[in-house]
Amino acid sequence: MALTFDAEHPDRPHRAAVSEGLLDVLAEGRVASTWFLQGRWVESTHEVARRVATDGHLVGNHSFYHARLPLLTDAGLVTDITDAERVIGEIVGADPRPWFRCPFGAGEDDPRVLGILASLGYRNIGADVVLEDWEPARTGPILAAHALRLVFEHGDGAVVLFHAWPPGTLDALPAIIDGLRAIGASFVRIDELERFAS
Ligand SMILES: [Zn+2]
């Protein structure tokens, strides 16, 4: 299965510490994952953003401003997507193509958005398991139990969506990794999942 992290909202408190903590947990567990980076987040935290790539995680594009993409004009979409690509290239040293995740999932069924993404060399990567880890009431133990149940129900190849800033996500991640390993899971990057192989 593929654990994925959306790194966004540079104004969130404790954001950098949570992101670094997640990277520590992934490194300790030798877990490969995929991170979709928002351009403004990358600009706000060069070191953590670079570490995502140097730790061996796959880097994708999560837009520059984290707007709802269907609200943007064609030209606005191109700017938002390519601005993120540029700062990821300059600061992280990675080319995020073809991996993209629409902010809020907005636009993932919109032919205009998907067409512009495709013209820029991207494909949108949705998620099979969404834990709503952005809800403050969803503490670590709740998230961990929910994640294990949903991933088990989905079965092989699940793409699991986390965010890189909620403290509950950091609390939950060690138990999620241990629990999934206990039922036989192995963790791969999106580019290693069979259905996304090109
Ligand atoms: Zn997002």
Residues whose N, C-alpha, C, O or C-beta is under 5 A from the ligand:
A	BS01	ZN	D6 E8 P103 F104
